[in-house]
Amino acid sequence: MPGPQTELADASGSPIFSLSRARTIRCEAVSQLSEAAPGGRAFFTERADELHDIFNELLEEFSQQYGLGYQSTNSARDDTWRQIKVDVEGQRRVRARQGYRAPALSGQRKER
């Protein structure tokens, strides 16, 4: 579900966490929005009393996040998508962005 929200999240590396109290056809759209962003997730509930558990799950997840950085060996600034993959040892769940766009130098940006 590409759109301005997912493009902004992708460019900044920010996850989108969605919460919906409706179990309708729109749930698929909410899931796609969260999954399109790096590390995003969607939560669904029909009852307000379930929100406490969802927020506790998010709090637990946010308290166990790590930042990881690296410098690419590809120095081309060509506005192309660069895929990345993060692997860890052991039985750990990794949710990370799938890649990044190498920003073109001004005046060299391609039309997408």
C-alpha positions, 0 to 999 in steps of 0.5 A: 500500500504505497503512499505518502505515509509509507514513503516518509516512513521508509525514507526516515527508517521509522516503523508504523504501528497501527491499532484498529478496533474494527475487524472489517475489510479495512483491517487488511489495509491497516496491516499493509500500511504497517508492514510496508514500513520498516519494522511496523506492526498492526494490532487489532481488537474488538474490545477496549479492555484488550488495549492494556495488553497491546500497550504492554506488548509495545512497551516491552518491545520498545524496551528491547530495541537496538540501533545498528549502523553500518557504512556501505561499501557501495559509494554510488549516490544513484537513488537506487534501492539497496537491500539489507538483511539482518541476521542474529544468532539464536532464537531471536525475532528480528524486525528491521527495515528491508533496505534503504534508498541511496540518495542521489546528489542534487540534480541527479534524482531519477523519476520513480 
